[in-house]
Amino acid sequence: MANIKVSDMTALTSLPYDAIFYVVLPDGSYGSVTKLELLSGIVGTSHLVDLTDVQIISLVNGQALVWDSVDSKWKNQTVALLSDLTAVLEGIAWKQPVELLFDTAVTQSGVIPQLSSLTNQGVTLVNGSRVVLSAQANPIYNGIWRVNSTPVSGSYRLYRTDDANTTAELNNAVVGVTSGTHAGKTFRQSTVNPIIGTSNIVFTDFGNTVASATNLVAGISKLYNAIGTQTDGGITPNAVKEGLDLKVDKTDLDPLVKRRYFDDLQGFGIGSVANSIFFGSGQYEYEGNIFINRNGTGTSWTRTPAEAGHSGIIRGGTGSTSTGLNLIQFRSIWLGTEDFISQTSVRIQNLSDATNRFLLVFVNGILVVNSMRFFYSDNVNGGKWQCETYSSSVSTLVDSGVSVSANTWYDLKLCRIGMVCYFYINNVLVATISTNVPSGIESLCGTSIVKTAGTTSRTCDFDYLKYFDL
């Protein structure tokens, strides 16, 4: 790059009056100045007497010109623009923005796309407006187009832009959208080495959106504030809540979670005390007591060996009288309007029958006053799990449709969200009740087996009892 001297300044007169020059001073500082500033000997705030050792480049119409004082003429200088370097590094070809992207097909007259109106997506296009077509019936006609605002037979024809009408220009072409439905988005042409008129031209959203998640595909999963059917992916709100629920295990120390796996019961045994309190109040901030009760001749609690997926099993026996009761419950839970989940896992050794009848209940609340519960007996709902809510002793009953079998584990879960109660059996939603759902009471969460007829003991296994606020 040659130097310019004062004697060479007359050469500037051959350049346009509004020419802008890039100047590097001897001290290494640099900046842009106008032709007038150079002719007057002023560069920024500096008054130059001699321009020796000052490097000057003129930028005219995008071309770099350097004055060669030896040959006394301007010479073309190839310069690397930042946009060029960025394109090389990123492997993409940035295009001038477009006003609109059409994601539905526009009409065509032969090979020429056309618009019936200049106003689209709330934007009025003018002559030369740039648009992207991305959904033509024949994808070879997709691409970047400019608008001719002079109508032909009542329509406005589109012509490919000069910067996107060759294979090289369309390779990795990236363009931003400034207006309309897709304002603020960027789109990339993904076909490799496309041939105009032969290859499909494909513009897809580039770096702005991620597909909705499904059970098999990673992506965006929305969290919902109520149970319902998803609208934008394969993961239901139920599944999200199930996942959160199942993450809570016996190692969880979150004080909002009230749970006991029964292998935690230190010093547990049959004993002779009818009512026993384990884990007194105060172990967790507002948990209250876990209460284990046996009442009636022959009632019992015993441990059983761990099984796959069930490590804290205890077995409750109803005894030999018709008043036998075995009960496990959390006490002093405030059942307000907040959302919660309670859960247990139970297995019946022998089914209830007319000779030796019992009732198995999993409940939140005061049983037949203000509560939500699962219950089973042979003479209740044809031996199937029944779902019920109580408010001020008025109930709503719903059949779960699930028959109870002997020696089968059932994971029972009550979930209340927004004063609607959801009943799950083995992680399947079996009932939804929105009437007579109680609130605002001091309550309990518990599982019990109650003998109502006969003298033969009936037993039921319990794995855990869990309650937590959402």
Sequence and secondary structure as in RCSB ss.txt:
>XXXX:A:sequence
MANIKVSDMTALTSLPYDAIFYVVLPDGSYGSVTKLELLSGIVGTSHLVDLTDVQIISLVNGQALVWDSVDSKWK
NQTVALLSDLTAVLEGIAWKQPVELLFDTAVTQSGVIPQLSSLTNQGVTLVNGSRVVLSAQANPIYNGIWRVNST
PVSGSYRLYRTDDANTTAELNNAVVGVTSGTHAGKTFRQSTVNPIIGTSNIVFTDFGNTVASATNLVAGISKLYN
AIGTQTDGGITPNAVKEGLDLKVDKTDLDPLVKRRYFDDLQGFGIGSVANSIFFGSGQYEYEGNIFINRNGTGTS
WTRTPAEAGHSGIIRGGTGSTSTGLNLIQFRSIWLGTEDFISQTSVRIQNLSDATNRFLLVFVNGILVVNSMRFF
YSDNVNGGKWQCETYSSSVSTLVDSGVSVSANTWYDLKLCRIGMVCYFYINNVLVATISTNVPSGIESLCGTSIV
KTAGTTSRTCDFDYLKYFDL
>XXXX:A:secstr
  EE GGGGGGGGGS TT EEEEE TTS EEEEEHHHHHTTEETTEE S  TTEEEEEEETTEEEEEETTTTEEE
E     HHHHHHHHHT EE   BSEEE S   EETTEEEES SEETTEE  TT EEEE   SSGGG EEEEE  S
 BTTBEEEEE TTSSSHHHHTTEEEEB SGGGTT EEEE  SS  TTTS   EEE SS   B  SSS SB    S
S    SSSS  HHHHHHHHHHT  TT   TTEEEEEGGG TT    S SEEEES TTSSTT   EEEEEESTT E
EEE   BTTB S EEEE  SSTT EEEEEEEEEEE SS EEEEEEEEESS   SSSEEEEEEEEEETTTEEEEEE
E TTSGGGEEEEEEEETTEEEEEEEEEE  TT EEEEEEEEETTEEEEEETTEEEEEE SS   SEEEEEEEEEE
EEE SS  EEEEEEEEEEE 
